[in-house]
Amino acid sequence: MIDETRSAYDAIAPVYAELFSDVRQHHAVDRALIAAFAETVDGRVADAGCGPGHYTAHLRGLGVDAFGVDLSPEMIAHARAAHPGVRFDEGTIAALDVPSGSLGGVLAWYSTIHRDPDDVPAILTEFHRVLRPGGHVLIGFFAGGDTPTPFDHKVTRAYRWPADHMAALVRDAGLEETARLTRRPTPDERPFDHVRILARKA
């Protein structure tokens, strides 16, 4: 599934970057939550699954020492071109190339949805590894179903997650949920609720 996701995002990178790079056009609730996350974290932040780097750059604009990581080399190329001077690394969110306990935060904005559900616990454990005590992770995903449910994402296969199921995995990874927000889709979005979970490493 990793190779499939990489190839799909490589193929669509120019269009994706053009459509989503302007954070000002994103939902106001999402921008507000990202701003709250920026105020909450202390230290470097990994934008895990950064795509074309729009939220990485947005976090830096909010005063956060953020860098981006993405599976797709084409996405990383777009990110570097659009945001010179910002660090962007090609890599996987399941094995971040940073020392244990070195980050103040991890942003996982829809970056877990393309991973097989069996892989997600290890990814959350990796987020726990890289966070320092008191560090926060913010996870965004599509909600729905009683179990992780595949759906036809516009780019490649993805999964919707029951909010309580994801929250339980977050807890099992050693992270304490501190906030949860659910927003309804807009008319031009897929008819799925959007869930955001903020969690803290004790």
Z-matrix of the N, CA and C atoms (Angstrom, degrees):
N
C 1 1.463
C 2 1.527 1 111.78
N 3 1.346 2 117.08 1 -29.49
C 4 1.453 3 120.64 2 178.96
C 5 1.526 4 110.57 3 -64.07
N 6 1.337 5 117.07 4 -47.14
C 7 1.463 6 120.48 5 179.75
C 8 1.524 7 110.96 6 -62.58
N 9 1.325 8 116.20 7 -39.59
C 10 1.469 9 120.98 8 178.55
C 11 1.528 10 110.60 9 -62.44
N 12 1.320 11 116.85 10 -43.30
C 13 1.469 12 121.19 11 179.99
C 14 1.519 13 110.83 12 -66.80
N 15 1.332 14 116.96 13 -44.45
C 16 1.466 15 120.23 14 178.98
C 17 1.526 16 111.09 15 -58.87
N 18 1.317 17 117.14 16 -48.05
C 19 1.463 18 121.28 17 -178.34
C 20 1.523 19 111.67 18 -63.45
N 21 1.329 20 116.37 19 -40.63
C 22 1.462 21 120.35 20 -178.74
C 23 1.522 22 111.37 21 -64.97
N 24 1.320 23 116.93 22 -42.75
C 25 1.465 24 119.30 23 -179.22
C 26 1.527 25 111.80 24 -76.41
N 27 1.324 26 118.00 25 -31.07
C 28 1.465 27 119.64 26 172.04
C 29 1.523 28 110.33 27 -58.73
N 30 1.330 29 116.56 28 -43.66
C 31 1.464 30 121.42 29 -175.65
C 32 1.517 31 112.51 30 -67.07
N 33 1.328 32 116.69 31 -33.16
C 34 1.465 33 120.05 32 -173.93
C 35 1.529 34 112.16 33 -103.11
N 36 1.311 35 118.76 34 3.19
C 37 1.463 36 122.57 35 -171.86
C 38 1.532 37 113.96 36 -51.56
N 39 1.347 38 120.38 37 -48.55
C 40 1.470 39 118.53 38 -177.79
C 41 1.530 40 112.92 39 -61.65
N 42 1.325 41 116.52 40 -42.49
C 43 1.469 42 120.56 41 -179.97
C 44 1.526 43 110.46 42 -68.31
N 45 1.319 44 116.55 43 -44.21
C 46 1.459 45 121.52 44 -179.34
C 47 1.529 46 110.33 45 -60.41
N 48 1.314 47 116.20 46 -45.25
C 49 1.462 48 120.33 47 -179.35
C 50 1.522 49 110.93 48 -61.63
N 51 1.320 50 117.46 49 -40.09
C 52 1.462 51 121.01 50 179.98
C 53 1.525 52 111.85 51 -68.18
N 54 1.325 53 116.96 52 -37.85
C 55 1.465 54 121.32 53 -175.79
C 56 1.528 55 112.87 54 -75.12
N 57 1.325 56 117.54 55 -35.93
C 58 1.464 57 119.85 56 -167.93
C 59 1.521 58 115.08 57 -116.69
N 60 1.311 59 118.58 58 1.96
C 61 1.463 60 119.58 59 -172.27
C 62 1.524 61 113.96 60 -74.50
N 63 1.344 62 118.33 61 -19.75
C 64 1.461 63 120.54 62 -178.80
C 65 1.527 64 109.28 63 -92.37
N 66 1.318 65 116.45 64 99.30
C 67 1.459 66 121.42 65 -176.83
C 68 1.524 67 111.23 66 -62.19
N 69 1.320 68 117.69 67 -25.78
C 70 1.467 69 120.46 68 -179.65
C 71 1.524 70 111.96 69 -63.18
N 72 1.322 71 117.56 70 -19.88
C 73 1.456 72 121.31 71 178.83
C 74 1.528 73 112.60 72 -90.55
N 75 1.303 74 118.23 73 -2.84
C 76 1.453 75 122.00 74 -179.76
C 77 1.526 76 109.98 75 -80.95
N 78 1.303 77 116.29 76 164.31
C 79 1.464 78 121.83 77 -176.58
C 80 1.523 79 110.59 78 -56.58
N 81 1.333 80 116.29 79 136.23
C 82 1.462 81 120.94 80 -176.88
C 83 1.530 82 111.84 81 -60.69
N 84 1.329 83 117.46 82 -35.60
C 85 1.469 84 120.58 83 178.72
C 86 1.527 85 110.44 84 -64.34
N 87 1.333 86 116.40 85 -39.87
C 88 1.461 87 119.75 86 178.75
C 89 1.527 88 110.90 87 -64.75
N 90 1.321 89 116.15 88 -44.08
C 91 1.467 90 118.97 89 179.31
C 92 1.523 91 111.18 90 -62.83
N 93 1.315 92 116.02 91 -38.71
C 94 1.466 93 119.50 92 179.73
C 95 1.522 94 111.05 93 -65.30
N 96 1.327 95 116.39 94 -39.03
C 97 1.464 96 119.49 95 -179.81
C 98 1.522 97 111.12 96 -69.19
N 99 1.329 98 116.81 97 -39.73
C 100 1.463 99 119.79 98 176.20
C 101 1.525 100 110.17 99 -62.02
N 102 1.328 101 116.78 100 -39.14
C 103 1.465 102 120.48 101 177.90
C 104 1.526 103 110.86 102 -64.59
N 105 1.335 104 116.74 103 -39.55
C 106 1.463 105 119.86 104 177.61
C 107 1.524 106 110.82 105 -65.66
N 108 1.330 107 116.37 106 -39.89
C 109 1.462 108 120.80 107 175.86
C 110 1.526 109 110.36 108 -59.71
N 111 1.339 110 116.69 109 -43.28
C 112 1.462 111 121.29 110 -179.99
C 113 1.523 112 111.13 111 -60.46
N 114 1.325 113 117.31 112 -36.39
C 115 1.467 114 120.49 113 178.31
C 116 1.522 115 111.75 114 -73.91
N 117 1.328 116 116.61 115 -25.95
C 118 1.464 117 121.57 116 -175.12
C 119 1.520 118 112.81 117 -80.26
N 120 1.342 119 116.55 118 -37.71
C 121 1.464 120 119.84 119 -173.05
C 122 1.520 121 111.31 120 -77.30
N 123 1.321 122 114.77 121 154.54
C 124 1.458 123 122.74 122 177.58
C 125 1.517 124 107.82 123 -135.79
N 126 1.332 125 116.56 124 106.25
C 127 1.456 126 120.66 125 -178.05
C 128 1.517 127 111.92 126 115.83
N 129 1.321 128 115.99 127 -172.95
C 130 1.463 129 121.61 128 -177.41
C 131 1.519 130 110.78 129 -65.21
N 132 1.341 131 114.07 130 148.67
C 133 1.462 132 120.68 131 -178.96
C 134 1.520 133 109.31 132 -128.80
N 135 1.321 134 116.18 133 133.43
C 136 1.464 135 121.75 134 173.52
C 137 1.515 136 108.83 135 -95.47
N 138 1.328 137 115.86 136 125.17
C 139 1.461 138 121.28 137 170.06
C 140 1.519 139 105.40 138 -89.61
N 141 1.333 140 115.74 139 94.58
C 142 1.460 141 122.91 140 -170.15
C 143 1.521 142 110.36 141 -85.81
N 144 1.342 143 115.41 142 103.96
C 145 1.457 144 121.33 143 -172.33
C 146 1.513 145 108.90 144 92.71
N 147 1.323 146 115.58 145 53.60
C 148 1.469 147 122.36 146 -167.60
C 149 1.513 148 114.40 147 -76.93
N 150 1.345 149 118.43 148 -14.29
C 151 1.462 150 119.05 149 -176.75
C 152 1.513 151 110.67 150 58.52
N 153 1.349 152 118.14 151 -134.37
C 154 1.468 153 120.78 152 -178.97
C 155 1.518 154 114.01 153 -79.74
N 156 1.328 155 117.61 154 10.90
C 157 1.460 156 120.89 155 169.91
C 158 1.505 157 116.71 156 85.68
N 159 1.333 158 117.86 157 11.48
C 160 1.464 159 119.72 158 -174.58
C 161 1.528 160 112.35 159 -65.32
N 162 1.340 161 117.61 160 -41.29
C 163 1.462 162 118.13 161 179.43
C 164 1.527 163 111.66 162 -78.91
N 165 1.310 164 117.73 163 -28.03
C 166 1.468 165 119.72 164 173.52
C 167 1.523 166 109.55 165 -59.36
N 168 1.328 167 115.68 166 -49.82
C 169 1.458 168 120.37 167 179.73
C 170 1.526 169 111.24 168 -65.41
N 171 1.328 170 116.99 169 -37.24
C 172 1.462 171 120.66 170 178.82
C 173 1.527 172 110.50 171 -62.95
N 174 1.331 173 116.66 172 -43.52
C 175 1.455 174 119.64 173 177.01
C 176 1.521 175 111.33 174 -60.84
N 177 1.314 176 117.19 175 -41.06
C 178 1.461 177 119.74 176 178.88
C 179 1.524 178 110.69 177 -64.19
N 180 1.338 179 115.54 178 -36.47
C 181 1.456 180 119.31 179 175.42
C 182 1.520 181 113.08 180 -64.53
N 183 1.320 182 116.00 181 -23.08
C 184 1.464 183 121.81 182 177.51
C 185 1.528 184 111.69 183 -91.19
N 186 1.327 185 116.23 184 7.48
C 187 1.460 186 120.57 185 175.68
C 188 1.510 187 115.66 186 92.50
N 189 1.342 188 117.48 187 12.87
C 190 1.462 189 121.63 188 -178.29
C 191 1.524 190 109.90 189 -97.62
N 192 1.322 191 116.40 190 138.62
C 193 1.469 192 122.12 191 175.78
C 194 1.529 193 107.73 192 -80.94
N 195 1.334 194 116.36 193 80.61
C 196 1.463 195 121.94 194 -173.60
C 197 1.528 196 111.13 195 -105.01
N 198 1.335 197 115.04 196 147.30
C 199 1.457 198 121.44 197 171.35
C 200 1.524 199 107.70 198 -135.44
N 201 1.335 200 116.41 199 159.62
C 202 1.452 201 120.67 200 -174.73
C 203 1.516 202 113.31 201 -113.81
N 204 1.326 203 115.22 202 148.75
C 205 1.462 204 123.02 203 175.23
C 206 1.518 205 107.90 204 -133.41
N 207 1.337 206 116.30 205 134.15
C 208 1.458 207 118.80 206 177.87
C 209 1.522 208 110.22 207 -149.61
N 210 1.325 209 114.12 208 150.95
C 211 1.458 210 121.91 209 -178.94
C 212 1.530 211 112.27 210 -71.41
N 213 1.333 212 116.47 211 -29.91
C 214 1.463 213 122.25 212 -172.74
C 215 1.525 214 112.16 213 -89.32
N 216 1.333 215 118.76 214 117.65
C 217 1.464 216 119.91 215 177.31
C 218 1.525 217 112.89 216 -63.15
N 219 1.329 218 117.17 217 -31.13
C 220 1.468 219 119.47 218 178.18
C 221 1.524 220 110.90 219 -68.84
N 222 1.314 221 117.16 220 -39.38
C 223 1.470 222 119.82 221 176.10
C 224 1.517 223 110.71 222 -63.35
N 225 1.325 224 116.47 223 -42.42
C 226 1.459 225 120.31 224 178.88
C 227 1.532 226 110.30 225 -63.05
N 228 1.317 227 117.39 226 -39.28
C 229 1.465 228 120.43 227 178.07
C 230 1.530 229 110.83 228 -61.67
N 231 1.327 230 116.86 229 -43.20
C 232 1.472 231 120.43 230 177.75
C 233 1.527 232 110.67 231 -64.60
N 234 1.326 233 116.38 232 -41.44
C 235 1.460 234 119.97 233 -179.83
C 236 1.522 235 111.17 234 -61.97
N 237 1.319 236 116.72 235 -44.99
C 238 1.461 237 120.14 236 -179.12
C 239 1.519 238 111.83 237 -65.43
N 240 1.336 239 116.57 238 -37.66
C 241 1.468 240 120.00 239 179.44
C 242 1.521 241 111.72 240 -69.35
N 243 1.334 242 115.55 241 -38.69
C 244 1.463 243 119.84 242 -177.12
C 245 1.520 244 112.79 243 -78.32
N 246 1.340 245 116.64 244 -27.36
C 247 1.462 246 120.11 245 -174.29
C 248 1.523 247 110.51 246 -133.16
N 249 1.329 248 117.03 247 68.11
C 250 1.468 249 119.92 248 -179.51
C 251 1.526 250 110.73 249 -61.73
N 252 1.308 251 114.96 250 142.80
C 253 1.458 252 119.49 251 -178.78
C 254 1.516 253 113.66 252 92.32
N 255 1.335 254 116.84 253 -10.16
C 256 1.455 255 121.13 254 176.71
C 257 1.530 256 108.40 255 -99.72
N 258 1.308 257 116.68 256 139.03
C 259 1.466 258 120.48 257 -178.78
C 260 1.535 259 110.52 258 -78.61
N 261 1.335 260 115.46 259 127.24
C 262 1.459 261 122.06 260 174.42
C 263 1.523 262 107.97 261 -133.51
N 264 1.329 263 116.19 262 127.73
C 265 1.457 264 121.58 263 -177.42
C 266 1.524 265 110.64 264 -118.36
N 267 1.313 266 116.14 265 139.64
C 268 1.457 267 120.20 266 170.23
C 269 1.526 268 107.73 267 -80.17
N 270 1.320 269 116.96 268 127.25
C 271 1.450 270 119.93 269 -178.47
C 272 1.513 271 111.25 270 178.14
N 273 1.320 272 115.05 271 -176.71
C 274 1.454 273 121.21 272 -178.50
C 275 1.516 274 110.92 273 -111.53
N 276 1.319 275 116.20 274 143.66
C 277 1.461 276 120.37 275 179.23
C 278 1.521 277 111.77 276 -70.31
N 279 1.322 278 117.10 277 -12.60
C 280 1.460 279 120.62 278 178.87
C 281 1.524 280 112.35 279 -82.05
N 282 1.349 281 116.98 280 -11.39
C 283 1.463 282 120.91 281 -179.63
C 284 1.525 283 108.26 282 -150.59
N 285 1.322 284 115.93 283 77.32
C 286 1.459 285 121.03 284 -178.38
C 287 1.525 286 110.16 285 -71.63
N 288 1.312 287 115.33 286 136.48
C 289 1.463 288 120.68 287 -174.92
C 290 1.526 289 110.58 288 -86.79
N 291 1.323 290 115.63 289 62.48
C 292 1.468 291 121.59 290 177.25
C 293 1.530 292 107.68 291 -141.24
N 294 1.337 293 117.71 292 154.20
C 295 1.471 294 120.24 293 179.74
C 296 1.520 295 111.83 294 -66.20
N 297 1.303 296 115.37 295 155.48
C 298 1.461 297 120.83 296 175.71
C 299 1.528 298 110.25 297 -60.99
N 300 1.332 299 115.52 298 139.89
C 301 1.456 300 121.03 299 176.16
C 302 1.510 301 115.09 300 67.96
N 303 1.335 302 117.62 301 23.46
C 304 1.465 303 119.91 302 -173.63
C 305 1.526 304 114.58 303 -102.04
N 306 1.330 305 119.06 304 -8.65
C 307 1.457 306 120.99 305 -173.60
C 308 1.524 307 112.19 306 -112.47
N 309 1.319 308 114.14 307 146.60
C 310 1.455 309 119.45 308 174.57
C 311 1.511 310 112.52 309 -87.46
N 312 1.337 311 116.69 310 -17.65
C 313 1.455 312 118.80 311 -179.42
C 314 1.509 313 112.54 312 -164.61
N 315 1.332 314 114.62 313 159.12
C 316 1.464 315 123.13 314 173.16
C 317 1.514 316 107.23 315 -134.14
N 318 1.318 317 116.29 316 127.24
C 319 1.458 318 122.25 317 172.27
C 320 1.519 319 107.89 318 -102.55
N 321 1.326 320 116.56 319 120.38
C 322 1.469 321 122.09 320 178.47
C 323 1.527 322 107.38 321 -120.75
N 324 1.322 323 115.34 322 77.59
C 325 1.461 324 122.64 323 -172.04
C 326 1.529 325 109.11 324 -90.22
N 327 1.316 326 116.17 325 93.80
C 328 1.464 327 123.42 326 -178.88
C 329 1.533 328 112.44 327 63.03
N 330 1.307 329 117.22 328 22.64
C 331 1.462 330 119.90 329 -178.96
C 332 1.523 331 113.06 330 -91.21
N 333 1.331 332 118.18 331 -13.12
C 334 1.462 333 120.20 332 176.78
C 335 1.522 334 112.33 333 -91.50
N 336 1.328 335 118.06 334 -10.55
C 337 1.472 336 119.98 335 -170.82
C 338 1.524 337 112.70 336 -69.87
N 339 1.323 338 117.98 337 -23.80
C 340 1.459 339 120.93 338 -178.48
C 341 1.534 340 112.89 339 -92.44
N 342 1.310 341 116.79 340 1.36
C 343 1.458 342 119.80 341 -179.98
C 344 1.521 343 110.04 342 -94.16
N 345 1.330 344 115.54 343 145.66
C 346 1.455 345 120.03 344 175.73
C 347 1.531 346 108.81 345 -56.44
N 348 1.333 347 117.66 346 136.39
C 349 1.471 348 119.24 347 -178.23
C 350 1.519 349 114.17 348 -52.41
N 351 1.332 350 117.48 349 -31.83
C 352 1.459 351 119.77 350 179.18
C 353 1.525 352 112.47 351 -68.00
N 354 1.350 353 117.29 352 -18.62
C 355 1.462 354 121.07 353 -179.26
C 356 1.525 355 112.78 354 -87.14
N 357 1.321 356 117.10 355 -19.18
C 358 1.465 357 120.57 356 -171.46
C 359 1.533 358 113.00 357 -65.27
N 360 1.325 359 120.53 358 -40.02
C 361 1.477 360 117.93 359 177.69
C 362 1.526 361 113.04 360 -56.61
N 363 1.327 362 118.16 361 -40.68
C 364 1.462 363 120.70 362 179.41
C 365 1.529 364 111.17 363 -66.98
N 366 1.327 365 116.86 364 -34.77
C 367 1.465 366 120.42 365 177.86
C 368 1.522 367 109.98 366 -65.33
N 369 1.319 368 117.26 367 -44.19
C 370 1.462 369 120.59 368 178.45
C 371 1.527 370 110.93 369 -64.65
N 372 1.324 371 117.16 370 -36.01
C 373 1.464 372 121.15 371 175.43
C 374 1.526 373 110.42 372 -64.36
N 375 1.336 374 116.46 373 -36.33
C 376 1.468 375 120.06 374 176.54
C 377 1.529 376 110.56 375 -65.74
N 378 1.317 377 117.66 376 -39.86
C 379 1.468 378 119.91 377 176.60
C 380 1.535 379 109.76 378 -61.10
N 381 1.322 380 116.23 379 -42.02
C 382 1.461 381 119.90 380 178.03
C 383 1.531 382 110.03 381 -61.36
N 384 1.322 383 117.19 382 -40.81
C 385 1.471 384 120.66 383 -178.76
C 386 1.515 385 112.00 384 -59.79
N 387 1.335 386 117.07 385 -45.16
C 388 1.464 387 119.78 386 -172.47
C 389 1.520 388 113.12 387 -80.73
N 390 1.335 389 117.31 388 -17.37
C 391 1.462 390 119.75 389 -178.83
C 392 1.522 391 111.29 390 -78.56
N 393 1.315 392 115.26 391 142.12
C 394 1.454 393 119.65 392 169.57
C 395 1.528 394 109.24 393 -79.14
N 396 1.323 395 119.67 394 160.88
C 397 1.468 396 119.86 395 175.08
C 398 1.538 397 110.32 396 -54.87
N 399 1.306 398 115.90 397 131.95
C 400 1.459 399 120.82 398 -176.74
C 401 1.516 400 113.49 399 90.18
N 402 1.341 401 117.54 400 -7.59
C 403 1.458 402 121.17 401 178.97
C 404 1.521 403 111.36 402 -71.95
N 405 1.326 404 115.79 403 157.46
C 406 1.459 405 121.42 404 -175.31
C 407 1.528 406 112.02 405 -122.62
N 408 1.317 407 114.94 406 148.61
C 409 1.459 408 121.71 407 170.65
C 410 1.523 409 107.53 408 -120.86
N 411 1.327 410 115.87 409 138.98
C 412 1.463 411 122.19 410 175.03
C 413 1.523 412 107.39 411 -119.47
N 414 1.330 413 115.75 412 119.36
C 415 1.456 414 122.07 413 -176.11
C 416 1.528 415 108.84 414 -113.95
N 417 1.323 416 116.95 415 128.93
C 418 1.455 417 121.83 416 174.84
C 419 1.515 418 110.21 417 -116.03
N 420 1.343 419 116.51 418 137.47
C 421 1.465 420 119.47 419 -177.94
C 422 1.522 421 110.24 420 -159.59
N 423 1.324 422 115.92 421 167.03
C 424 1.457 423 122.25 422 174.75
C 425 1.525 424 109.30 423 -84.32
N 426 1.334 425 116.15 424 139.52
C 427 1.460 426 121.00 425 -178.53
C 428 1.521 427 110.94 426 -100.03
N 429 1.343 428 114.30 427 161.95
C 430 1.455 429 118.85 428 172.29
C 431 1.500 430 113.74 429 141.29
N 432 1.329 431 115.26 430 154.45
C 433 1.446 432 120.99 431 175.74
C 434 1.514 433 113.05 432 81.58
N 435 1.316 434 115.42 433 167.87
C 436 1.462 435 121.12 434 176.23
C 437 1.523 436 111.66 435 -90.93
N 438 1.313 437 116.07 436 -17.40
C 439 1.461 438 123.25 437 176.21
C 440 1.527 439 106.65 438 -139.12
N 441 1.336 440 118.94 439 166.36
C 442 1.473 441 119.13 440 175.27
C 443 1.522 442 110.39 441 -54.15
N 444 1.331 443 115.48 442 126.96
C 445 1.458 444 121.54 443 -170.73
C 446 1.520 445 110.18 444 -122.18
N 447 1.332 446 119.08 445 122.06
C 448 1.465 447 119.91 446 178.07
C 449 1.529 448 110.97 447 -70.57
N 450 1.314 449 115.22 448 149.37
C 451 1.460 450 120.45 449 174.74
C 452 1.519 451 109.05 450 -146.15
N 453 1.300 452 115.98 451 166.45
C 454 1.465 453 122.09 452 -175.93
C 455 1.522 454 109.74 453 -85.36
N 456 1.300 455 115.92 454 84.23
C 457 1.463 456 122.04 455 176.37
C 458 1.522 457 109.44 456 -65.64
N 459 1.331 458 117.05 457 152.78
C 460 1.462 459 120.44 458 -176.30
C 461 1.532 460 112.71 459 -64.33
N 462 1.330 461 116.75 460 -25.07
C 463 1.465 462 119.61 461 -177.88
C 464 1.524 463 111.12 462 -100.50
N 465 1.308 464 117.05 463 -53.90
C 466 1.456 465 121.60 464 -179.11
C 467 1.516 466 109.03 465 -160.61
N 468 1.303 467 116.81 466 173.04
C 469 1.462 468 121.64 467 -175.74
C 470 1.523 469 111.69 468 -53.32
N 471 1.313 470 114.77 469 139.05
C 472 1.455 471 120.52 470 -179.28
C 473 1.520 472 109.14 471 -146.54
N 474 1.337 473 115.05 472 172.05
C 475 1.460 474 121.15 473 -177.70
C 476 1.522 475 110.80 474 -128.25
N 477 1.329 476 115.16 475 141.46
C 478 1.451 477 122.82 476 166.86
C 479 1.525 478 107.70 477 -94.03
N 480 1.337 479 115.62 478 146.62
C 481 1.463 480 120.30 479 -175.09
C 482 1.523 481 111.15 480 -124.73
N 483 1.338 482 118.00 481 135.61
C 484 1.469 483 119.21 482 167.29
C 485 1.525 484 108.81 483 -61.61
N 486 1.319 485 117.30 484 132.57
C 487 1.462 486 120.20 485 -175.21
C 488 1.529 487 111.83 486 -59.04
N 489 1.315 488 116.58 487 -41.79
C 490 1.467 489 118.93 488 -178.73
C 491 1.528 490 111.62 489 -67.17
N 492 1.308 491 117.24 490 -32.69
C 493 1.466 492 121.23 491 178.29
C 494 1.526 493 109.74 492 -65.51
N 495 1.341 494 116.47 493 -48.29
C 496 1.464 495 119.26 494 178.44
C 497 1.519 496 110.42 495 -62.41
N 498 1.327 497 117.10 496 -41.28
C 499 1.465 498 120.45 497 179.71
C 500 1.522 499 111.20 498 -61.47
N 501 1.330 500 117.01 499 -37.10
C 502 1.467 501 120.34 500 178.33
C 503 1.523 502 111.14 501 -65.66
N 504 1.343 503 116.89 502 -39.21
C 505 1.463 504 119.45 503 177.71
C 506 1.527 505 111.10 504 -67.03
N 507 1.316 506 115.94 505 -37.89
C 508 1.466 507 120.36 506 176.02
C 509 1.525 508 109.94 507 -59.11
N 510 1.319 509 115.86 508 -45.02
C 511 1.461 510 120.82 509 179.50
C 512 1.535 511 111.13 510 -65.31
N 513 1.331 512 115.71 511 -41.29
C 514 1.465 513 119.50 512 179.86
C 515 1.525 514 112.03 513 -64.06
N 516 1.341 515 116.45 514 -25.92
C 517 1.464 516 120.71 515 178.90
C 518 1.528 517 112.23 516 -80.15
N 519 1.326 518 116.43 517 -1.64
C 520 1.462 519 119.93 518 178.28
C 521 1.508 520 114.31 519 94.52
N 522 1.337 521 116.64 520 15.97
C 523 1.461 522 121.69 521 -178.83
C 524 1.527 523 109.39 522 -109.36
N 525 1.306 524 115.70 523 140.87
C 526 1.462 525 122.15 524 -177.87
C 527 1.530 526 109.53 525 -98.87
N 528 1.319 527 116.58 526 119.97
C 529 1.465 528 120.08 527 177.54
C 530 1.524 529 109.46 528 -67.20
N 531 1.333 530 115.84 529 127.10
C 532 1.462 531 120.49 530 179.48
C 533 1.522 532 112.74 531 -111.73
N 534 1.328 533 117.42 532 -20.43
C 535 1.463 534 119.96 533 178.46
C 536 1.515 535 108.77 534 -160.37
N 537 1.337 536 114.48 535 152.48
C 538 1.461 537 120.61 536 176.11
C 539 1.518 538 108.00 537 -143.20
N 540 1.317 539 116.54 538 135.81
C 541 1.459 540 121.46 539 178.99
C 542 1.522 541 109.31 540 -132.32
N 543 1.313 542 115.49 541 135.11
C 544 1.461 543 121.59 542 174.61
C 545 1.513 544 108.33 543 -121.71
N 546 1.319 545 116.55 544 129.41
C 547 1.461 546 119.17 545 174.31
C 548 1.512 547 109.56 546 -122.80
N 549 1.312 548 114.95 547 149.67
C 550 1.447 549 121.50 548 178.22
C 551 1.529 550 110.12 549 -76.48
N 552 1.326 551 118.43 550 153.23
C 553 1.467 552 120.23 551 177.64
C 554 1.520 553 111.48 552 -71.53
N 555 1.311 554 116.29 553 151.66
C 556 1.456 555 121.24 554 172.43
C 557 1.535 556 108.08 555 -81.19
N 558 1.334 557 117.98 556 166.70
C 559 1.467 558 119.84 557 -178.46
C 560 1.525 559 114.76 558 -58.01
N 561 1.333 560 118.02 559 -27.12
C 562 1.465 561 119.90 560 -178.48
C 563 1.525 562 112.80 561 -95.34
N 564 1.325 563 117.61 562 7.18
C 565 1.465 564 121.79 563 176.71
C 566 1.525 565 109.85 564 -103.70
N 567 1.312 566 115.84 565 163.46
C 568 1.465 567 120.32 566 173.55
C 569 1.527 568 109.37 567 -59.47
N 570 1.327 569 117.83 568 149.65
C 571 1.474 570 120.11 569 -173.77
C 572 1.523 571 113.53 570 -78.41
N 573 1.323 572 115.69 571 50.30
C 574 1.459 573 121.49 572 178.85
C 575 1.525 574 109.01 573 -120.47
N 576 1.326 575 116.61 574 142.03
C 577 1.456 576 119.64 575 171.99
C 578 1.521 577 109.93 576 -66.43
N 579 1.320 578 115.13 577 153.83
C 580 1.457 579 122.61 578 177.69
C 581 1.514 580 108.08 579 -111.60
N 582 1.323 581 116.76 580 127.28
C 583 1.461 582 121.04 581 -178.79
C 584 1.526 583 109.63 582 -116.13
N 585 1.326 584 115.48 583 141.48
C 586 1.459 585 121.87 584 174.34
C 587 1.532 586 108.32 585 -128.16
N 588 1.300 587 116.24 586 128.03
C 589 1.465 588 121.81 587 178.01
C 590 1.529 589 108.66 588 -117.16
N 591 1.312 590 115.02 589 125.89
C 592 1.471 591 121.76 590 174.32
C 593 1.528 592 107.63 591 -105.12
N 594 1.319 593 116.22 592 127.17
C 595 1.463 594 120.15 593 -177.62
C 596 1.523 595 109.86 594 -135.93
N 597 1.312 596 114.52 595 156.57
C 598 1.467 597 122.10 596 -173.41
C 599 1.523 598 111.20 597 -126.35
N 600 1.314 599 114.94 598 141.25
C 601 1.466 600 120.57 599 173.44
C 602 1.527 601 107.95 600 -85.67
N 603 1.308 602 116.44 601 122.14
C 604 1.477 603 119.93 602 -177.41
C 605 1.518 604 111.41 603 -66.71
